[in-house]
C-alpha cells in the first residue's frame, strides 16, 4: 500500500506541476520515476530488514 501511495502522490504532484506550467508530460514522468525510485527503495529496505526464517524444525 505504501508503494502505491508513494508512486501515486509523486505522479499526481508531477501532473499538477505540468498543468500549472503547461509542460505536459515532463514533470509527470519525472514524478512517476521519483515515486518508483522512492517506493522501490522503501520496499527494498522493508524486505532486507525482514526477519529471516530458518528451516522448519
Buried (B, 14 or more C-beta within 10 A) or exposed (E): EEBEEBBBBBBBBBBEBBEEEEEEEEBBBBBBBBBBEBBEEEEEEEEEEEEEEEEEE
